[in-house]
Amino acid sequence: MTASDTLSAQRTGVPVLAPGHVWLAGAGPGDPGLLTLDALAGLQQADVVVHDALVDQGVLALAGKQARLEFAGKRGGKPSATQVDISQRLVALARAGQRVLRLKGGDPFVFGRGGEEAMTLAAAGIPFRVIPGVTAGLAALAAASIPATLRGVNRAVIFAAGHGAEENFDWAPLARAGQPIVLYMVMHNLERIAADLMAGGLAPRTPAAIIAAAATPKERVLVTTLEKLFADAQEQKFEPPAIVAIGEIVDFRSRLRGKNVTAGKPRKEHK
Ligand SMILES: C[S@@+](CC[C@H](N)C(=O)[O-])C[C@H]1O[C@@H](n2cnc3c(N)ncnc32)[C@H](O)[C@@H]1O
């Protein structure tokens, strides 16, 4: 019996991905070990897996032999499918009677435009199910031995995107909240956002970390302060995909580092 069979036996069986249905599932940050059992069940049953660029090859390798893989993200500067194209493609595949797994990096409803896809499916009357995934913000903190919350230190965590539709976003209220901030998609605007957070009241010496390619063989961690964040990232050539964590919680890494056996564990490369 496989581990997956053993775990499935603990519940009422494996959920069925029916023809004409779409499962909108999170693939987690990279490591296939962070996939949910239901996402794995979807991979094994799907006729077509529509996936983003950030879905790890090791995860895609778990698709059943019958599954066709369709790429629906940005790659190598080539024009990417628009969000409307992707949503309409899901509708068309479902209407053609396919079992469709829409697989997105991390969690489908966290900065992944999964909400828009779900709304299109709902409007088109396509039966769908949302399967959560381990979002990169939490996976990156765990990989870097940074607790997301600590009693007596913080009672909230702010997840924010460094890039979005509203470029005039006001960072000052987030700076004033006095709670850790976890930033997605921030590397291209890092200098400006770090400056805005300091202008909004965050101390320049606030601890900060960058975790790039978390839960993949390319994982790297940089620990610094808010005032040095951009310069250090440039100097050490940190690139997307990366999560930036800002706040006192980052300091606790030094106490846990080297003792957290899951952080930086060796992983097999997937060909
Ligand atoms: C379009 S958002 C998708 C977020 C995803 N839905 C989630 O819940 O993690 C892409 C951003 O997620 C972050 N990200 C995704 N995978 C990552 C990883 N393995 N390590 C670090 N950051 C990652 C980066 O900030 C990247 O720019």
The ligand as a Tripos MOL2 file, in Angstrom:
@<TRIPOS>MOLECULE
LIG
   27    29     1     0     0
SMALL
NO_CHARGES

@<TRIPOS>ATOM
      1 C1          1.4510   34.9670   -9.0140 C.3       1 LIG1
      2 S1          2.0220   34.7570   -7.3610 S.3       1 LIG1
      3 C2          1.3200   33.1940   -7.0110 C.3       1 LIG1
      4 C3          1.2320   32.9150   -5.5330 C.3       1 LIG1
      5 C4          0.6760   31.5360   -5.2610 C.3       1 LIG1
      6 N1         -0.7180   31.4410   -5.6490 N.3       1 LIG1
      7 C5          0.8250   31.1370   -3.8030 C.2       1 LIG1
      8 O1         -0.1790   30.9960   -3.0990 O.co2     1 LIG1
      9 O2          1.9720   30.9380   -3.3780 O.co2     1 LIG1
     10 C6          3.7190   34.3730   -7.6540 C.3       1 LIG1
     11 C7          4.5950   34.8000   -6.4830 C.3       1 LIG1
     12 O3          4.5290   33.8340   -5.4530 O.3       1 LIG1
     13 C8          5.7850   33.7630   -4.8120 C.3       1 LIG1
     14 N2          6.3100   32.3970   -4.9550 N.ar      1 LIG1
     15 C9          5.7470   31.3810   -5.6270 C.ar      1 LIG1
     16 N3          6.4810   30.2510   -5.4840 N.ar      1 LIG1
     17 C10         7.5260   30.5840   -4.7090 C.ar      1 LIG1
     18 C11         8.6170   29.8760   -4.1730 C.ar      1 LIG1
     19 N4          8.7920   28.5740   -4.4080 N.pl3     1 LIG1
     20 N5          9.5090   30.5430   -3.3940 N.ar      1 LIG1
     21 C12         9.3430   31.8450   -3.1200 C.ar      1 LIG1
     22 N6          8.3220   32.5740   -3.5940 N.ar      1 LIG1
     23 C13         7.4260   31.9550   -4.3680 C.ar      1 LIG1
     24 C14         6.6810   34.8070   -5.4480 C.3       1 LIG1
     25 O4          6.5360   36.0030   -4.7260 O.3       1 LIG1
     26 C15         6.0660   34.9000   -6.8270 C.3       1 LIG1
     27 O5          6.3840   36.1250   -7.4370 O.3       1 LIG1
@<TRIPOS>BOND
     1     1     2 1
     2     2     3 1
     3     2    10 1
     4     3     4 1
     5     4     5 1
     6     5     6 1
     7     5     7 1
     8     7     8 2
     9     7     9 1
    10    10    11 1
    11    11    12 1
    12    11    26 1
    13    12    13 1
    14    13    14 1
    15    13    24 1
    16    14    15 ar
    17    14    23 ar
    18    15    16 ar
    19    16    17 ar
    20    17    18 ar
    21    17    23 ar
    22    18    19 1
    23    18    20 ar
    24    20    21 ar
    25    21    22 ar
    26    22    23 ar
    27    24    25 1
    28    24    26 1
    29    26    27 1
@<TRIPOS>SUBSTRUCTURE
     1 LIG1         1 GROUP 0 **** ****
